[in-house]
Structure formats: structure tokens, C-alpha cells
């Protein structure tokens, strides 16, 4: 708990002076003011986060948190829990979608076992930080104890701090956890204050019958646990997940370390809701990536005040949207650094 | 006219067998079927276009067509016509937004003078293919003769053919032409069959008074010229532009050459409407990039049956959206080539 408290205490708002300087430069570049839209917004935000009006191109690291979910016993996913561990090995071997897209984005991929059900073999690319062998079935009681939730949050903080110490100038979030759209849906329904049916989606591909079942499982989990929306650790422990907690920790540590964090899709969005409930200012360190096919994702982003730039009907998670968004963010940073100003280029300004 | 006719005659639909093979592989990769959304769609489309179920990573070329517009006399832009030529020099010097983003995307940038008002100095990176010193004022009569429109289309065809011959495996479109949202708005209003006021936007930054003026200028141009929506060359000549014609030629040549073409924003969209009216099949070779701030852009994309993947509130043109989208397309091609299959990775399939 001490590490969490200390991290939250270090979070301060971005540097408004650096943002104003960045804005002045953006307005002086050879284009109509504001015409690069979100690219300009990203450049300004990163200037504020780093305190550098012309931020350098950052080293990129994507952190992929893996964990299992006891609620899969209820038949809420098309895949068995064993796939979480199998996919971890696939990440390590470089064959998963996120392996490909992290390489494509030039990002280091750090894979963390924070709560996979089975024991995983040692591997040089895998960080073994298991807090538990998966969560308990949240349809029957709390998914985690409060202590486990804090421990998983602090795993995320610790890993993010290590990545930043190793040179990362921007972090991306990703996850693997069969069943994890179920707790994420519970979290968004709770913060939105709406019916589960309004936000629940098909995850990796449920049919209509299975979707109904998933809705009733989430309703049961909320009724059994009665998480307190005013207490994010209570929400996290009762209807969250180990990888969701760890990702929330990554986001808090990014804000504390003054590093932008690219939020992937639906599961990362649930983690972002928790992180923002713990420390609202950390939202200013977040950059949304894509809009997921999961219906609850749009609501999450609205709650967070974030706008996704990629509309690609993706619903895989792993960090795939964050990796793609990093390519756009690099473009934004190059724009503010490499474009000529009106006076440098001898171009007339608007009349 | 012969070159145009011959190019259109060579356009055939994409290879459905290669698309089916690509689909089979996509479904065999370690992810829930369809979960990578538009990335999968892009990979399948490029398989169909190239006839290769696992297409190679293509060399990328962005073609930037520059031309001026007589209609700027009517006060439809915040910038003077001279800026077109000044910006061409900025592209050649590497300081424009598109210079930066083409480099970022690893794309060659080919700049073509197809109709800049002033005479430009010779430069190794500039293709001088001037058809006219800008168009005539379309508010008073046709912007071009039919012969000029065809000549500009054939400039585009020729340049695209050269790029493909030089190794380009994917083309992007871009343009520079002060005043060119005005003809583009006329084209979309005509094809949509709606009032100009419904589609007209602020271009590079008009105020409400200037926007009203722009609307009435476009209404006048349509009333004076009465372009025939059933005759795309008539539309192009009367209310189009030299760079719009040339970009339509690029798109036709891409389809004829079996090369995907990434369509930038609003002006490129107007060119795409013309190209699709000349040869409807060429739409299957197009990949939309971003959704522009110009209100008419969404309508254009609907008419073309294309969906933009980038929502970044951009409104600069030049090809900036196309360059960013090329980074996503490269990701799609890497996905189909580099991801492991379920059997290779030893991952269980869905139940």
C-alpha cells in the first residue's frame, strides 16, 4: 500500500508553460492553424507531460499483463482459461498479433505474469510477478482480496518504473486474460451507473445465448459483491482482475514518472477507469488509441474524457491498438520537430 | 484520350481466389476470427489486388499533385494563390507536414506541377507536367476545357505508371492547391444531389461570413456551368481542378496496374468520385485513410463505399492522412505474414 500511496502523491498536472510553447510553435508551422487536428493535440500533450516544448522521439515500451479469471467457470468466454498461458508462450515466441505489431511500431514488448492460473516456464523475456493463480469466481464472491488487488497494482507500478528507468519515454498497455471482458464490463457498468445489458458485448465471439448468460453472470457478480463505486480498490478487488489492477498501476506510475501512456482497448479502458478513480489527474497522461468493437468501450472513453483516433473494429486487446497508435504519436512528435515555420519556408500566412 | 481509354479498359476486379486464401490464413492465425477488424480487411483486399495470398511488404510512394484555381478570385480561401507555389518549394525542401509524414511512413514523395499558376524552378524532385497555369474561374464559366481535363487525367496516369514501373507497390494520393476545397465541394454536392450548404466547409479556416460567400460562389458555378453528373469528364472540366483530374488519373492507373491506392482526404475524395464514375471497379483498389473535418468528406466516403480508419480531425490534405494510413497497412501486411497459426503456436481454438 505504501508504494501505491507514494506513487499517487507524486502525480502532478502536466506543464502548462511547455504546452503553451508547443502551441506557439505548432501555430507557426507551415499549415493552417489546427489543421493537423489530433496530431497537434498529441504533440502539445506530450510537451506538457515531458515539460519539453519540442519533445524528443521517445523509446517505446508496451507492457502486457497476463492473468486468469475464476469467472470463466461460468462459461463467459469462447476459449478455455488454458489459452492465457498458451498465448503468453506465443508472445514470447514472437508469433502473436501483439508481437508483430510491437515490432512494427519499434516498441519493446514486456510480458508480465501477474496472475496466470498455471505455472509458466522461466523465460528471459517474461517477468514472473504472480500475485495469485488467477482470480476467484466473482459470481460467487470477491475476485480478489483487497491485499491482492493492491499487490497487483504495485506490480504494475514496479514494472512501469523499471521500464522508465530502462529508458522508456512512452508506455503502451496491453493484456491477455481469457474471460477479462467480463470484469471489465462490470467495472464500466458500475462507473456508468447503467444496466449490464447496455454495455455487455460478445468478447472474443459469443453467440446470443452465451451473451445472455454473460450478462446474467455480471449482474450476479455485482449483486453478490456490491462493490462501492466511491472506493476504486473495492471495485478492483471485487469485480476486477489481476491484470486489470496491474495495468492501472502502470498508468499511475506513468503519470508519476511524467511519461505518456497509450491506453489500448476495452480491458485497458477498465484499468484506466480504476486509475482515474484513484488519481483523476492521471487521465492527462493518457492517450487513447482505438475504439473497440465492445459496446462499453465508447462509454469508458467518454467517462475518461478521451477520444480514440483509430476506428478499426478491432477487439483483440493485447495492446494491438496501443502499438498502432504509437506510430501516429511518433508522427506527431516529428511534426513539431521537423516541420518548417512560415518564415523559414518563405510561405505567406493567411490573410 | 487514348491513354485514358486504354487504362480504363485494363481495370479488372481483384482476384477473389487470392482473397479467399488470405481469409483462410487470417482465420488460422492465433486470434479470435475477425478480431483484428480493418487490419484483416486490408490484408484481404491487398491479397485480392496483388493476387498474392500473402502479399509482400510494398514499396510506398505518395504522389502529390499541385494546381491552382481561378475561383480564388472570388475570395473563397484564407490564403492567396501564391501559397501553392511556395508550398511546392516547401515540399521539395522537406519542411512541409507531408514531407515529414512521408519520411515517417517510409514513403517516397513525388511532387508534380500539373497546374500551378506561376512557373516553378527546375528541381530534381519536381515533375513538371503543367497542363495550364491554373484553372479558369468556375464561377464565370468552365474551369477547364474538356481537353485540359483529359490531359490532366493522363498526367496522373503517366506519373502513376512511372512510379509503379520504378517499384511502387502501393500509392498514396495528396495535393496542394489553394482554393481546392471549392471545386471538391461542387463535385460532392453534384454527386450527392444535395444543396451546397449541406456539404460546404470552412476549408483552411473561413469565418461564417466567408463561408456564406463560398457557398454562393459554388452555387453560382453549378448554375452557370450545369455539369452533367452522368458525364464525369464534363463534371471534372466544368467544376473540377487540374490536380483533382490528375489524382483521378492516379487512381485509375493504380487499379489498371493492380496496385492499392490510399485515398487521402477531401480533395482526394473528390478525385475518387470522378475516378469511380469513370470506372466503378477502381473503388476496389482504394483504401480510405482519415475522416476529414470537411463536412462533405463523410458523404464522399459513403458514396464510394469506403470507411476511414483514422479519426483525427485533420483538414490539411497534402496526403498527410494517406501517409499515416500506410503505416497501418504495413501493419496489416505484417500480420498476415508474421503471425503464428494455432497449430504452429500450440494454442487451443475456441470451443
Interface residues (C-beta under 8 A of the other chain):
Chain A: X29 X30 X31 X32 X33 X34 X35 X36 X37 X38 X39 X78 X79 X80 X82 X83 X86 X87 X89 X90 X93 X95 X96 X97 X99 X100 X101 X103 X104 X204 X205 X293 X307 X308 X309 X310 X311 X312 X313 X314 X315 X316 X320 X324 X327 X328 X330 X331 X334 X335 X338 X339 X340 X344 X345 X346 X347 X348 X349 X350 X351
Chain B: X29 X30 X31 X32 X33 X34 X35 X36 X37 X38 X39 X78 X79 X80 X82 X83 X86 X87 X89 X90 X93 X94 X95 X96 X97 X99 X100 X101 X103 X104 X204 X205 X293 X307 X308 X309 X310 X311 X312 X313 X314 X315 X316 X320 X324 X327 X328 X330 X331 X334 X335 X338 X339 X340 X344 X345 X346 X347 X348 X349 X350 X351
